[in-house]
Amino acid sequence: MSSEDAAGTLSHMPKAPDAIELRHLRSFVTVADELNFGRAAAKLHISQPAFSRQIRSLERLVGCDLLRRTTHQVELTVAGDALLERARRILGDVDEAVVATRSVGGELLARISKYWEPLGDPDPELPVLRDAYEELHAQFPPPPEVSVRPITAGGVSSLLLTPQEPADITVLYLHGGGYIAGSAFGYRSLAGALTAAANTTTLLPDYRLAPEHPFPAAVDDALRVYLWLLDGGTEPDRIAIVGDSVGAHLVMSTLTRLKQQQLPMPAATVMLCPGIDLHCHEEVAVSRQAQADTVSASQFRRRIVGDYLAGHPDDDPVVNPLLADLTGMPPMLVQASTGDPHLVDAHQLVDHAREHGVDVRLQLYPVETHNFHIFWSFLPEASDALQQAGQFIREEAGRSVARASSRSSA
């Protein structure tokens, strides 16, 4: 803020010191109301010496006395009187903002809970579970700027999602659903949102599901689609593989297979709320609300061992990424929510990848549900996460292409 003085020169109002904190203003307003240091300190539940230090700090920062203290009373100075109402407005605005934010956050969490509710049966029949999962995703249409058309990739029925002017990068998106549910059609919304955020073409395969097609059917399908891209002339440096929930597990299985067969690696990988530990050996402690919201993830994973593995040893590195040698894997972005009961999976994957020299980043978002990216259309954290994922894909593909060009020119 500024004003012109009589001489026509511009004088600037001094900027408030950055060190002034809300607790300083709250202490000042409280003592101005009580006109007693002891009562004001008690009202704020802090010691009187600590309270006095806050007032002295505020006076030092503003550069003048705000209160007159005598043995028997406390009075406002002229400067204190000038600050009082303004400080009240500041604190009122901040308190109102916090209340509004909490209200919106609570409403969004309640809305998410309602979407998960149909999946709340602890032991649903498989057709019922699959229908409920499809109905959940069907409530969120794909972005209008992304076109969707069917395609067969390496013999695997798939969908091709394309923005209006895509960059020369292809995302292979492996959907979640616990290996027993989910479809390319159902995942048009989430994969479409990532397509728009990354501005890339996205290939979304309908890999085979268990129990009709147990391990390694899903891995075989994912590998066939990836090799189809390579055979069609897409350079691996221009491919990113993305998966959400158990789809991230399938990403790791596919990468392990690529390494075992000494095939070219993609430029980057992105894991959205990864479900890596199929046995659910560990779960983080989260709120009761979050546990209710994420019942679908838990019930999926309880069925995976029997339906997906079908007796296959779980010490196979293709099945257990935490036992795999990840040396040489591409740069990895892991995103998770702080309230996800399976947050430990993200931490374990990141730690294991770093131990093997992988360039891995972990991004955490303050949301109390598993697979929060599904709700990108109304959840700000989900929208932001997908933007970050899109940026990561573009940057890493660019670096990979540059490295390949440098190698070829050398």
Buried (B, 14 or more C-beta within 10 A) or exposed (E): EEEEEEEEEEEEEEEEEEEBEEBBBBBBBBBBEBEBBEBBBBBBEBEEEEBBBBBBBBBEBBEEBBBEEEEEEBEBBEBBEEBBEEBBEBBEEEEEEEEEEEEEBEEBBEEBBEBBBBBBEEEBEBEEBBBBBBEBBEEBEBBEEBEBEEBEBBEBBBBBBBBEEBBEBBBBBBBBBBBBBBBBBBBBBBBBBBBBBBBBBBBBBBBBBBEEBBBBBBBBBBBBBBBBBBEEEBBBBBBBBBBBBBBBBBBBBBBBBBBEEEBEBBBBBBBBBBBBBBEBEEBBEBEEBBBBBBBBBBBBBBBBBEBBBEEBEBEBBBBBBBEBEBEEBBBBBBBBBEBBBBBBBBBBBBEBBBEEEBBBBBBBBEBBBBBBBBBBBEBBBBBBBBBBBBEBBBEBBBBBBEEBEEEEEE
